[in-house]
Amino acid sequence: MAGLIGLFLIAIWLLICGAFAAKIPQWLGAKRRTWLWSLLLFPILVIAPIVDELVGMRQFEQLCKERAVVHVSPDADQVKRAKRGDSSYVALPGYWINITSQPVAYVDVDSEKVFLSYEILHTKGGRIAGIALLGGEHSCAPKDRSETKRLDIDRLLKQGE
């Protein structure tokens, strides 16, 4: 059943690409050889979502390696009480796909300084696939959060209430 649904979706995508390939030359005002332009546009339109997803997700994975790391202050061991800082989503411009960052910070209640921070990154995939959520939602967080366990963040947060 899943195979039939997949074939049906592929057939619909091919029909949509064919319709756009036939209309785009007319929209651009081409008077001659519109069939040639349509023939050239069709394969480009068919593979565009695949290229979009590959390029965008490669950028996302690279960004995850660079930014999804835990940063610990040298004086983190002296923290007695903590509170969680603002963790609102921030759009990251300049990438092929839409990527948002969710900064997570823990603040020392007594000194008001951040002693532990990291970022969680989110995307809905390539621009074309993201429109229909075809790629689903992807997130990445630091893999090694042993510092949060070592500092016993839960205990510090309870004491900071």
C-alpha positions as protocol buffer text, in pm:
chain_id: "A"
residue {
  index: 1
  type: MET
  ca { x: 0 y: 0 z: 0 }
}
residue {
  index: 2
  type: ALA
  ca { x: 281 y: 240 z: 87 }
}
residue {
  index: 3
  type: GLY
  ca { x: 442 y: 163 z: -249 }
}
residue {
  index: 4
  type: LEU
  ca { x: 123 y: 253 z: -434 }
}
residue {
  index: 5
  type: ILE
  ca { x: 93 y: 579 z: -243 }
}
residue {
  index: 6
  type: GLY
  ca { x: 457 y: 656 z: -327 }
}
residue {
  index: 7
  type: LEU
  ca { x: 398 y: 586 z: -697 }
}
residue {
  index: 8
  type: PHE
  ca { x: 85 y: 802 z: -688 }
}
residue {
  index: 9
  type: LEU
  ca { x: 278 y: 1092 z: -533 }
}
residue {
  index: 10
  type: ILE
  ca { x: 558 y: 1055 z: -789 }
}
residue {
  index: 11
  type: ALA
  ca { x: 303 y: 1059 z: -1072 }
}
residue {
  index: 12
  type: ILE
  ca { x: 142 y: 1374 z: -930 }
}
residue {
  index: 13
  type: TRP
  ca { x: 484 y: 1539 z: -897 }
}
residue {
  index: 14
  type: LEU
  ca { x: 567 y: 1453 z: -1261 }
}
residue {
  index: 15
  type: LEU
  ca { x: 235 y: 1598 z: -1375 }
}
residue {
  index: 16
  type: ILE
  ca { x: 295 y: 1919 z: -1178 }
}
residue {
  index: 17
  type: CYS
  ca { x: 647 y: 1950 z: -1322 }
}
residue {
  index: 18
  type: GLY
  ca { x: 513 y: 1890 z: -1673 }
}
residue {
  index: 19
  type: ALA
  ca { x: 246 y: 2157 z: -1629 }
}
residue {
  index: 20
  type: PHE
  ca { x: 498 y: 2410 z: -1496 }
}
residue {
  index: 21
  type: ALA
  ca { x: 750 y: 2322 z: -1768 }
}
residue {
  index: 22
  type: ALA
  ca { x: 481 y: 2392 z: -2029 }
}
residue {
  index: 23
  type: LYS
  ca { x: 367 y: 2720 z: -1871 }
}
residue {
  index: 24
  type: ILE
  ca { x: 694 y: 2884 z: -1763 }
}
residue {
  index: 25
  type: PRO
  ca { x: 815 y: 2963 z: -2118 }
}
residue {
  index: 26
  type: GLN
  ca { x: 478 y: 3127 z: -2190 }
}
residue {
  index: 27
  type: TRP
  ca { x: 495 y: 3326 z: -1866 }
}
residue {
  index: 28
  type: LEU
  ca { x: 843 y: 3447 z: -1961 }
}
residue {
  index: 29
  type: GLY
  ca { x: 712 y: 3561 z: -2301 }
}
residue {
  index: 30
  type: ALA
  ca { x: 887 y: 3305 z: -2522 }
}
residue {
  index: 31
  type: LYS
  ca { x: 731 y: 3305 z: -2869 }
}
residue {
  index: 32
  type: ARG
  ca { x: 944 y: 3048 z: -3048 }
}
residue {
  index: 33
  type: ARG
  ca { x: 1056 y: 2700 z: -2955 }
}
residue {
  index: 34
  type: THR
  ca { x: 855 y: 2684 z: -2633 }
}
residue {
  index: 35
  type: TRP
  ca { x: 861 y: 2305 z: -2660 }
}
residue {
  index: 36
  type: LEU
  ca { x: 1242 y: 2315 z: -2641 }
}
residue {
  index: 37
  type: TRP
  ca { x: 1234 y: 2534 z: -2330 }
}
residue {
  index: 38
  type: SER
  ca { x: 976 y: 2299 z: -2178 }
}
residue {
  index: 39
  type: LEU
  ca { x: 1197 y: 1998 z: -2252 }
}
residue {
  index: 40
  type: LEU
  ca { x: 1492 y: 2166 z: -2084 }
}
residue {
  index: 41
  type: LEU
  ca { x: 1292 y: 2282 z: -1782 }
}
residue {
  index: 42
  type: PHE
  ca { x: 1120 y: 1950 z: -1706 }
}
residue {
  index: 43
  type: PRO
  ca { x: 1425 y: 1758 z: -1569 }
}
residue {
  index: 44
  type: ILE
  ca { x: 1536 y: 2065 z: -1373 }
}
residue {
  index: 45
  type: LEU
  ca { x: 1196 y: 2091 z: -1206 }
}
residue {
  index: 46
  type: VAL
  ca { x: 1190 y: 1716 z: -1133 }
}
residue {
  index: 47
  type: ILE
  ca { x: 1524 y: 1710 z: -950 }
}
residue {
  index: 48
  type: ALA
  ca { x: 1500 y: 2054 z: -786 }
}
residue {
  index: 49
  type: PRO
  ca { x: 1352 y: 1926 z: -454 }
}
residue {
  index: 50
  type: ILE
  ca { x: 1619 y: 1658 z: -426 }
}
residue {
  index: 51
  type: VAL
  ca { x: 1904 y: 1903 z: -480 }
}
residue {
  index: 52
  type: ASP
  ca { x: 1733 y: 2149 z: -246 }
}
residue {
  index: 53
  type: GLU
  ca { x: 1714 y: 1890 z: 31 }
}
residue {
  index: 54
  type: LEU
  ca { x: 2071 y: 1764 z: -17 }
}
residue {
  index: 55
  type: VAL
  ca { x: 2234 y: 2108 z: -18 }
}
residue {
  index: 56
  type: GLY
  ca { x: 2021 y: 2241 z: 268 }
}
residue {
  index: 57
  type: MET
  ca { x: 2065 y: 1941 z: 496 }
}
residue {
  index: 58
  type: ARG
  ca { x: 2441 y: 1936 z: 434 }
}
residue {
  index: 59
  type: GLN
  ca { x: 2453 y: 2298 z: 556 }
}
residue {
  index: 60
  type: PHE
  ca { x: 2237 y: 2205 z: 857 }
}
residue {
  index: 61
  type: GLU
  ca { x: 2464 y: 1913 z: 954 }
}
residue {
  index: 62
  type: GLN
  ca { x: 2774 y: 2131 z: 925 }
}
residue {
  index: 63
  type: LEU
  ca { x: 2612 y: 2401 z: 1138 }
}
residue {
  index: 64
  type: CYS
  ca { x: 2520 y: 2139 z: 1399 }
}
residue {
  index: 65
  type: LYS
  ca { x: 2882 y: 2029 z: 1425 }
}
residue {
  index: 66
  type: GLU
  ca { x: 2995 y: 2389 z: 1473 }
}
residue {
  index: 67
  type: ARG
  ca { x: 2727 y: 2533 z: 1702 }
}
residue {
  index: 68
  type: ALA
  ca { x: 2558 y: 2251 z: 1893 }
}
residue {
  index: 69
  type: VAL
  ca { x: 2819 y: 2230 z: 2167 }
}
residue {
  index: 70
  type: VAL
  ca { x: 2807 y: 2291 z: 2542 }
}
residue {
  index: 71
  type: HIS
  ca { x: 2990 y: 2599 z: 2675 }
}
residue {
  index: 72
  type: VAL
  ca { x: 3078 y: 2592 z: 3045 }
}
residue {
  index: 73
  type: SER
  ca { x: 3211 y: 2889 z: 3241 }
}
residue {
  index: 74
  type: PRO
  ca { x: 3533 y: 2831 z: 3438 }
}
residue {
  index: 75
  type: ASP
  ca { x: 3357 y: 2931 z: 3761 }
}
residue {
  index: 76
  type: ALA
  ca { x: 3058 y: 2701 z: 3706 }
}
residue {
  index: 77
  type: ASP
  ca { x: 3155 y: 2486 z: 4005 }
}
residue {
  index: 78
  type: GLN
  ca { x: 3090 y: 2778 z: 4244 }
}
residue {
  index: 79
  type: VAL
  ca { x: 2725 y: 2817 z: 4140 }
}
residue {
  index: 80
  type: LYS
  ca { x: 2483 y: 2754 z: 4428 }
}
residue {
  index: 81
  type: ARG
  ca { x: 2150 y: 2857 z: 4271 }
}
residue {
  index: 82
  type: ALA
  ca { x: 2049 y: 2879 z: 3906 }
}
residue {
  index: 83
  type: LYS
  ca { x: 1767 y: 2984 z: 3681 }
}
residue {
  index: 84
  type: ARG
  ca { x: 1703 y: 2920 z: 3317 }
}
residue {
  index: 85
  type: GLY
  ca { x: 1763 y: 3208 z: 3077 }
}
residue {
  index: 86
  type: ASP
  ca { x: 1552 y: 3309 z: 2780 }
}
residue {
  index: 87
  type: SER
  ca { x: 1531 y: 3030 z: 2521 }
}
residue {
  index: 88
  type: SER
  ca { x: 1324 y: 3190 z: 2247 }
}
residue {
  index: 89
  type: TYR
  ca { x: 1376 y: 3086 z: 1887 }
}
residue {
  index: 90
  type: VAL
  ca { x: 1600 y: 3296 z: 1664 }
}
residue {
  index: 91
  type: ALA
  ca { x: 1607 y: 3267 z: 1283 }
}
residue {
  index: 92
  type: LEU
  ca { x: 1955 y: 3222 z: 1137 }
}
residue {
  index: 93
  type: PRO
  ca { x: 1981 y: 3411 z: 806 }
}
residue {
  index: 94
  type: GLY
  ca { x: 2224 y: 3332 z: 526 }
}
residue {
  index: 95
  type: TYR
  ca { x: 2161 y: 2961 z: 480 }
}
residue {
  index: 96
  type: TRP
  ca { x: 2002 y: 2773 z: 190 }
}
residue {
  index: 97
  type: ILE
  ca { x: 1726 y: 2640 z: 413 }
}
residue {
  index: 98
  type: ASN
  ca { x: 1539 y: 2802 z: 700 }
}
residue {
  index: 99
  type: ILE
  ca { x: 1723 y: 2725 z: 1023 }
}
residue {
  index: 100
  type: THR
  ca { x: 1625 y: 2844 z: 1368 }
}
residue {
  index: 101
  type: SER
  ca { x: 1836 y: 2843 z: 1681 }
}
residue {
  index: 102
  type: GLN
  ca { x: 1707 y: 2788 z: 2032 }
}
residue {
  index: 103
  type: PRO
  ca { x: 1974 y: 2909 z: 2273 }
}
residue {
  index: 104
  type: VAL
  ca { x: 1963 y: 2744 z: 2614 }
}
residue {
  index: 105
  type: ALA
  ca { x: 2138 y: 2922 z: 2900 }
}
residue {
  index: 106
  type: TYR
  ca { x: 2160 y: 2866 z: 3273 }
}
residue {
  index: 107
  type: VAL
  ca { x: 2226 y: 3176 z: 3483 }
}
residue {
  index: 108
  type: ASP
  ca { x: 2377 y: 3197 z: 3830 }
}
residue {
  index: 109
  type: VAL
  ca { x: 2109 y: 3365 z: 4045 }
}
residue {
  index: 110
  type: ASP
  ca { x: 2364 y: 3536 z: 4268 }
}
residue {
  index: 111
  type: SER
  ca { x: 2598 y: 3681 z: 4004 }
}
residue {
  index: 112
  type: GLU
  ca { x: 2352 y: 3699 z: 3709 }
}
residue {
  index: 113
  type: LYS
  ca { x: 2620 y: 3545 z: 3483 }
}
residue {
  index: 114
  type: VAL
  ca { x: 2565 y: 3261 z: 3239 }
}
residue {
  index: 115
  type: PHE
  ca { x: 2760 y: 2957 z: 3353 }
}
residue {
  index: 116
  type: LEU
  ca { x: 2634 y: 2696 z: 3106 }
}
residue {
  index: 117
  type: SER
  ca { x: 2495 y: 2742 z: 2755 }
}
residue {
  index: 118
  type: TYR
  ca { x: 2431 y: 2553 z: 2434 }
}
residue {
  index: 119
  type: GLU
  ca { x: 2218 y: 2577 z: 2120 }
}
residue {
  index: 120
  type: ILE
  ca { x: 1952 y: 2351 z: 1976 }
}
residue {
  index: 121
  type: LEU
  ca { x: 1906 y: 2396 z: 1600 }
}
residue {
  index: 122
  type: HIS
  ca { x: 1580 y: 2326 z: 1412 }
}
residue {
  index: 123
  type: THR
  ca { x: 1482 y: 2304 z: 1044 }
}
residue {
  index: 124
  type: LYS
  ca { x: 1197 y: 2170 z: 832 }
}
residue {
  index: 125
  type: GLY
  ca { x: 1430 y: 2056 z: 555 }
}
residue {
  index: 126
  type: GLY
  ca { x: 1486 y: 2209 z: 215 }
}
residue {
  index: 127
  type: ARG
  ca { x: 1288 y: 2512 z: 102 }
}
residue {
  index: 128
  type: ILE
  ca { x: 1074 y: 2312 z: -140 }
}
residue {
  index: 129
  type: ALA
  ca { x: 1021 y: 2016 z: 93 }
}
residue {
  index: 130
  type: GLY
  ca { x: 972 y: 2247 z: 389 }
}
residue {
  index: 131
  type: ILE
  ca { x: 667 y: 2403 z: 227 }
}
residue {
  index: 132
  type: ALA
  ca { x: 478 y: 2076 z: 248 }
}
residue {
  index: 133
  type: LEU
  ca { x: 676 y: 1932 z: 544 }
}
residue {
  index: 134
  type: LEU
  ca { x: 793 y: 1651 z: 317 }
}
residue {
  index: 135
  type: GLY
  ca { x: 1125 y: 1631 z: 498 }
}
residue {
  index: 136
  type: GLY
  ca { x: 968 y: 1640 z: 844 }
}
residue {
  index: 137
  type: GLU
  ca { x: 1127 y: 1843 z: 1120 }
}
residue {
  index: 138
  type: HIS
  ca { x: 1492 y: 1803 z: 1210 }
}
residue {
  index: 139
  type: SER
  ca { x: 1665 y: 1913 z: 1529 }
}
residue {
  index: 140
  type: CYS
  ca { x: 2010 y: 1878 z: 1670 }
}
residue {
  index: 141
  type: ALA
  ca { x: 2137 y: 1934 z: 2021 }
}
residue {
  index: 142
  type: PRO
  ca { x: 2480 y: 1877 z: 2174 }
}
residue {
  index: 143
  type: LYS
  ca { x: 2557 y: 1508 z: 2192 }
}
residue {
  index: 144
  type: ASP
  ca { x: 2774 y: 1536 z: 2501 }
}
residue {
  index: 145
  type: ARG
  ca { x: 2581 y: 1702 z: 2782 }
}
residue {
  index: 146
  type: SER
  ca { x: 2775 y: 1534 z: 3061 }
}
residue {
  index: 147
  type: GLU
  ca { x: 2854 y: 1878 z: 3208 }
}
residue {
  index: 148
  type: THR
  ca { x: 2486 y: 1930 z: 3284 }
}
residue {
  index: 149
  type: LYS
  ca { x: 2484 y: 1606 z: 3483 }
}
residue {
  index: 150
  type: ARG
  ca { x: 2812 y: 1683 z: 3657 }
}
residue {
  index: 151
  type: LEU
  ca { x: 2686 y: 2024 z: 3768 }
}
residue {
  index: 152
  type: ASP
  ca { x: 2349 y: 1874 z: 3870 }
}
residue {
  index: 153
  type: ILE
  ca { x: 2145 y: 2140 z: 3692 }
}
residue {
  index: 154
  type: ASP
  ca { x: 1814 y: 2010 z: 3829 }
}
residue {
  index: 155
  type: ARG
  ca { x: 1928 y: 2061 z: 4187 }
}
residue {
  index: 156
  type: LEU
  ca { x: 2062 y: 2409 z: 4109 }
}
residue {
  index: 157
  type: LEU
  ca { x: 1733 y: 2506 z: 3942 }
}
residue {
  index: 158
  type: LYS
  ca { x: 1531 y: 2388 z: 4243 }
}
residue {
  index: 159
  type: GLN
  ca { x: 1750 y: 2592 z: 4476 }
}
residue {
  index: 160
  type: GLY
  ca { x: 1712 y: 2896 z: 4250 }
}
residue {
  index: 161
  type: GLU
  ca { x: 1331 y: 2901 z: 4268 }
}
